[in-house]
Amino acid sequence: MNATAKTPSQLAEDARQTANDAVETTRAYAQNAVNAAGEKVRDLRGSVEPAVEQLANRVQQAVQRGLESASKTSARAQRQLDQAANVTGRYIADQPVRSVLLAAAAGAAITALIVLASRRRDD
């Protein structure tokens, strides 16, 4: 037999070693790819998190301003309603007969509008 010729078990061992080397090379390549992707994710997270936090802060500030504005508007409307109620109360106290007549006229006008509206629906 030729001294350079390999036995089947040597050929099998060489094939196994080549396959192991290929698996290890592939594993190392995959690990490098995973590490690189992880670094990219960490970099992106590092750049995105401050922007998201800043946006959340801006939204929170806008909501707070809106709530404050609504509160001020509500308080202003309440003051105006109180003032109107006081003026109306004083007017009624100062001129009770005229107030009753105005109320009766307003009631009659509202009743007339309701009657007209109901007649139009029936037609």
LUMKOL-521310 format. One line per 8 residues: number of its first residue (from 1); their letters; for each residue x, y, z of N, C-alpha, C, O. Coordinates in steps of 0.001 Angstrom, whole numbers, m for minus. Layout:
% residues N
NUM> a> X,Y,Z,X,Y,Z,X,Y,Z,X,Y,Z  ...
***
This chain:
% residues 123
1> mnataktp> 806,m1174,0,0,0,0,856,1248,0,2010,1203,427  327,2338,m461,1039,3595,m547,1111,4202,848,110,4223,1565  2285,4696,1242,2491,5249,2571,1732,6551,2741,1390,6916,3866  1459,7261,1658,735,8524,1749,m774,8323,1749,m1528,9246,2058  m1200,7153,1412,m2629,6877,1395,m3141,6802,2822,m2479,6256,3705  m4340,7362,3042,m4913,7392,4385,m5924,6272,4514,m6579,5865,3555  m6019,5804,5713,m6982,4747,5993,m8371,5380,6096,m8489,6587,6303  m9418,4569,5952,m10771,5107,6073,m11008,5797,7416,m11711,6807,7467
9> sqlaedar> m10445,5282,8488,m10645,5931,9788,m9926,7267,9842,m10418,8204,10472  m8755,7378,9184,m8061,8662,9133,m8844,9671,8291,m8935,10848,8641  m9401,9198,7187,m10214,10073,6346,m11458,10547,7108,m11857,11708,7019  m12058,9611,7861,m13226,9975,8656,m12841,10988,9720,m13585,11935,9977  m11664,10791,10349,m11195,11736,11372,m10912,13094,10752,m11231,14123,11348  m10316,13112,9564,m10049,14376,8876,m11375,15096,8534,m11482,16313,8684  m12356,14344,8083,m13656,14924,7744,m14323,15460,9005,m14903,16545,8982  m14247,14712,10105,m14826,15169,11362,m14147,16449,11820,m14813,17382,12267
17> qtandave> m12822,16496,11711,m12082,17685,12128,m12429,18884,11242,m12571,20004,11734  m12564,18644,9936,m12943,19721,9019,m14347,20235,9359,m14593,21441,9342  m15257,19315,9666,m16617,19710,10038,m16603,20490,11351,m17301,21495,11482  m15813,20031,12325,m15688,20759,13598,m15128,22155,13375,m15603,23128,13963  m14113,22246,12520,m13535,23561,12221,m14574,24479,11570,m14654,25666,11889  m15366,23914,10657,m16410,24708,9994,m17461,25156,11008,m17916,26299,10967  m17845,24262,11914,m18828,24616,12942,m18270,25704,13836,m18977,26662,14149  m17035,25585,14252,m16418,26590,15130,m16294,27935,14416,m16537,28982,15015
25> ttrayaqn> m15920,27906,13150,m15804,29134,12374,m17177,29804,12244,m17310,31017,12402  m18188,28988,11954,m19552,29516,11837,m20034,30071,13167,m20650,31135,13219  m19751,29347,14238,m20144,29805,15572,m19467,31131,15909,m20110,32037,16438  m18180,31250,15608,m17454,32489,15879,m18025,33639,15038,m18185,34757,15526  m18329,33345,13766,m18909,34370,12899,m20262,34825,13438,m20554,36020,13483  m21089,33850,13850,m22409,34180,14391,m22272,34978,15682,m23017,35934,15894  m21342,34607,16540,m21134,35323,17801,m20692,36765,17532,m21146,37696,18198  m19814,36937,16563,m19384,38287,16191,m20556,39118,15659,m20688,40301,15970
33> avnaagek> m21407,38468,14846,m22573,39173,14308,m23528,39565,15437,m24057,40677,15444  m23750,38656,16389,m24624,38951,17523,m24035,40082,18364,m24753,40993,18776  m22736,40023,18616,m22078,41084,19389,m22197,42435,18687,m22479,43448,19327  m21982,42448,17376,m22081,43691,16614,m23516,44228,16654,m23735,45428,16814  m24481,43329,16507,m25888,43761,16563,m26220,44298,17952,m26925,45299,18083  m25714,43635,18982,m25947,44100,20348,m25370,45485,20571,m25997,46326,21216  m24187,45726,20046,m23578,47050,20165,m24416,48100,19428,m24617,49205,19933  m24903,47751,18237,m25755,48686,17485,m27019,49005,18279,m27442,50159,18358
41> vrdlrgsv> m27621,47958,18870,m28840,48169,19656,m28548,49066,20851,m29313,49985,21142  m27453,48804,21536,m27086,49650,22684,m26837,51089,22245,m27251,52027,22927  m26162,51269,21111,m25924,52618,20596,m27239,53314,20256,m27451,54475,20606  m28121,52581,19564,m29416,53162,19204,m30229,53489,20441,m30835,54556,20530  m30242,52566,21400,m30993,52804,22631,m30441,54028,23346,m31198,54849,23864  m29126,54145,23371,m28506,55297,24025,m28881,56607,23363,m29018,57626,24040  m29050,56595,22036,m29419,57830,21348,m30923,58063,21336,m31367,59208,21261  m31714,56998,21410,m33166,57137,21351,m33753,57461,22723,m34672,58275,22817
49> epaveqla> m33247,56848,23780,m33828,57053,25107,m33877,58523,25525,m34909,58966,26030  m32807,59294,25336,m32917,60717,25696,m33975,61447,24885,m34692,62298,25413  m34074,61114,23600,m35084,61774,22762,m36490,61402,23222,m37372,62261,23267  m36709,60139,23561,m38027,59697,24038,m38336,60361,25373,m39459,60807,25606  m37353,60423,26236,m37574,61056,27542,m37863,62549,27370,m38728,63103,28049  m37144,63184,26470,m37382,64608,26212,m38781,64821,25642,m39473,65764,26026  m39198,63949,24730,m40540,64044,24169,m41593,63815,25249,m42598,64524,25292  m41375,62843,26113,m42319,62580,27209,m42409,63794,28132,m43496,64149,28587
57> nrvqqavq> m41280,64425,28406,m41290,65631,29249,m42069,66762,28585,m42819,67479,29247  m41889,66919,27280,m42609,67974,26560,m44113,67717,26585,m44907,68635,26791  m44491,66458,26374,m45914,66113,26405,m46479,66376,27792,m47570,66929,27932  m45738,65980,28807,m46194,66189,30183,m46352,67688,30477,m47324,68100,31110  m45405,68488,30020,m45500,69938,30222,m46701,70515,29477,m47402,71380,30001  m46939,70033,28248,m48081,70521,27473,m49394,70151,28167,m50323,70956,28230  m49456,68933,28682,m50664,68508,29404,m50849,69359,30648,m51967,69774,30956  m49767,69622,31362,m49851,70442,32578,m50332,71852,32238,m51179,72409,32936
65> rglesask> m49788,72424,31163,m50235,73763,30745,m51714,73743,30365,m52457,74666,30698  m52136,72695,29674,m53539,72577,29294,m54442,72476,30510,m55502,73100,30559  m54016,71683,31496,m54808,71557,32717,m54873,72882,33468,m55929,73260,33975  m53755,73582,33538,m53743,74880,34208,m54643,75873,33485,m55379,76630,34119  m54580,75868,32158,m55415,76769,31371,m56891,76439,31565,m57716,77339,31727  m57223,75154,31548,m58617,74749,31759,m59085,75144,33150,m60224,75571,33336  m58203,74997,34120,m58555,75372,35491,m58805,76874,35594,m59766,77307,36230  m57933,77669,34964,m58105,79132,34985,m59386,79528,34275,m60130,80382,34757
73> tsaraqrq> m59646,78905,33122,m60861,79216,32365,m62095,78834,33162,m63078,79575,33185  m62047,77683,33814,m63175,77251,34640,m63404,78216,35796,m64542,78576,36098  m62327,78629,36437,m62450,79574,37558,m63011,80906,37068,m63849,81510,37737  m62549,81368,35896,m63036,82627,35336,m64529,82505,34998,m65306,83417,35280  m64922,81392,34403,m66335,81188,34061,m67185,81129,35327,m68293,81665,35364  m66660,80474,36364,m67399,80396,37629,m67587,81788,38234,m68660,82110,38743  m66530,82614,38173,m66647,83979,38694,m67688,84769,37906,m68488,85500,38491  m67679,84626,36580,m68636,85343,35749,m70063,84874,36021,m70989,85684,36065
81> ldqaanvt> m70240,83564,36202,m71569,83059,36535,m72024,83572,37896,m73182,83956,38065  m71114,83576,38863,m71458,84108,40187,m71841,85586,40092,m72801,86038,40717  m71074,86317,39303,m71358,87744,39135,m72712,87943,38464,m73493,88799,38880  m72994,87155,37430,m74287,87268,36749,m75423,86898,37693,m76475,87537,37688  m75205,85850,38512,m76242,85451,39479,m76469,86560,40501,m77611,86819,40880  m75410,87215,40950,m75548,88323,41904,m76299,89497,41285,m77178,90087,41913  m75937,89831,40036,m76607,90939,39354,m78089,90607,39164,m78959,91449,39385  m78358,89374,38754,m79745,88949,38559,m80507,88971,39877,m81649,89426,39935
89> gryiadqp> m79874,88481,40925,m80505,88488,42250,m80819,89898,42714,m81897,90149,43253  m79892,90820,42510,m80132,92213,42897,m81254,92830,42070,m82089,93569,42590  m81263,92515,40763,m82311,93054,39896,m83680,92552,40350,m84642,93316,40427  m83751,91246,40651,m85021,90675,41102,m85442,91300,42428,m86621,91587,42636  m84486,91508,43320,m84801,92111,44617,m85231,93562,44450,m86138,94020,45144  m84588,94295,43533,m84911,95706,43331,m86227,95887,42559,m86970,96830,42829  m86519,95010,41619,m87713,95169,40774,m88436,93828,40631,m88381,93205,39570  m89110,93384,41685,m89740,92063,41654,m90874,91941,40629,m90991,90902,39980
97> vrsvllaa> m91709,92970,40465,m92833,92890,39530,m92318,92807,38091,m92781,91985,37301  m91382,93645,37775,m90807,93642,36428,m90122,92298,36150,m90201,91786,35033  m89455,91727,37152,m88786,90437,36999,m89790,89335,36687,m89541,88492,35825  m90933,89336,37388,m91961,88328,37137,m92521,88485,35735,m92749,87494,35042  m92746,89725,35310,m93257,89968,33960,m92263,89501,32893,m92653,88894,31895  m90990,89788,33111,m89959,89343,32161,m89894,87815,32115,m89768,87230,31039  m89980,87174,33273,m89952,85716,33320,m91152,85126,32599,m91029,84138,31875  m92313,85738,32801,m93527,85258,32132,m93401,85431,30619,m93779,84539,29859
105> aagaaita> m92878,86563,30184,m92692,86812,28750,m91699,85807,28156,m91921,85287,27063  m90626,85541,28863,m89643,84573,28384,m90267,83184,28296,m90046,82462,27325  m91047,82809,29311,m91722,81509,29288,m92691,81406,28134,m92779,80360,27491  m93423,82478,27860,m94371,82484,26747,m93634,82356,25417,m94080,81638,24522  m92516,83048,25289,m91739,82975,24043,m91200,81565,23826,m91238,81055,22706  m90707,80940,24868,m90176,79577,24756,m91303,78609,24407,m91123,77720,23575  m92452,78776,25032,m93597,77920,24734,m94024,78086,23288,m94323,77098,22616  m94059,79325,22793,m94432,79577,21400,m93453,78903,20444,m93874,78343,19431
113> livlasrr> m92165,78945,20743,m91159,78293,19899,m91353,76776,19888,m91223,76140,18842  m91657,76209,21030,m91867,74759,21117,m93101,74360,20312,m93080,73363,19591  m94175,75139,20435,m95403,74848,19684,m95150,74941,18183,m95583,74075,17424  m94451,75989,17756,m94128,76125,16331,m93271,74981,15838,m93508,74446,14755  m92279,74602,16620,m91394,73511,16213,m92152,72193,16123,m91910,71408,15206  m93060,71937,17052,m93809,70682,17017,m94783,70661,15843,m95027,69596,15276  m95346,71806,15466,m96244,71871,14311,m95490,71594,13014,m96012,70931,12117  m94283,72094,12919,m93479,71871,11692,m93102,70403,11546,m93038,69890,10428
121> rdd> m92854,69724,12653,m92515,68296,12591,m93729,67471,12176,m93594,66458,11490  m94912,67910,12593,m96136,67180,12257,m96511,67339,10783,m97198,66483,10226  m96067,68420,10149,m96429,68678,8743,m95702,67787,7802,m95895,67880,6590
***
